């Protein structure tokens, strides 16, 4: 796995974690921000052929 792929997958995992924490805290604004970031990261992964595990 190259550095780009590893970094992208790590960012996705971290953002998923942050999204979960925002939802648990009831922070709707932060959850929206994290969802948008996650969408962007998943789109980037798809554009570069990076397989992302469903969560």
C-alpha positions as CSV (number, residue, x, y, z in Angstrom):
1,X,0.0,0.0,0.0
2,X,1.4,3.4,-1.0
3,X,1.6,6.4,1.3
4,X,-1.3,8.2,-0.5
5,X,-3.6,5.2,0.0
6,X,-2.6,4.6,3.6
7,X,-3.0,8.3,4.5
8,X,-6.4,8.5,2.8
9,X,-7.7,5.5,4.6
10,X,-6.4,6.8,7.9
11,X,-8.1,10.2,7.3
12,X,-11.4,8.3,6.5
13,X,-11.1,6.2,9.7
14,X,-10.4,9.3,11.8
15,X,-13.3,11.3,10.3
16,X,-15.7,8.4,10.9
17,X,-14.6,8.4,14.5
18,X,-15.0,12.1,14.8
19,X,-18.5,11.9,13.2
20,X,-19.5,9.2,15.7
21,X,-18.3,11.4,18.6
22,X,-20.2,14.4,17.2
23,X,-23.4,12.4,17.0
24,X,-23.0,11.0,20.5
25,X,-22.5,14.5,21.8
26,X,-25.5,15.8,20.0
27,X,-23.5,18.4,18.1
28,X,-25.5,18.6,14.8
29,X,-23.3,21.2,13.3
30,X,-20.1,19.3,13.8
31,X,-21.8,16.1,12.6
32,X,-22.7,17.9,9.4
33,X,-19.2,19.1,8.9
34,X,-17.7,15.7,9.5
35,X,-20.3,14.1,7.1
36,X,-19.3,16.5,4.4
37,X,-15.6,15.8,5.0
38,X,-16.3,12.1,4.9
39,X,-18.2,12.4,1.6
40,X,-15.2,14.3,0.1
41,X,-12.7,11.7,1.3
42,X,-14.8,8.8,0.0
43,X,-15.2,10.6,-3.4
44,X,-11.4,11.1,-3.5
45,X,-10.9,7.4,-2.7
46,X,-13.3,6.4,-5.5
47,X,-11.6,8.7,-8.0
48,X,-8.3,7.0,-7.2
49,X,-9.5,3.4,-7.1
50,X,-9.0,3.1,-3.3
51,X,-11.3,0.5,-1.8
52,X,-13.0,1.7,1.4
53,X,-14.5,-0.7,3.8
54,X,-18.2,0.0,4.5
55,X,-18.9,1.3,7.9
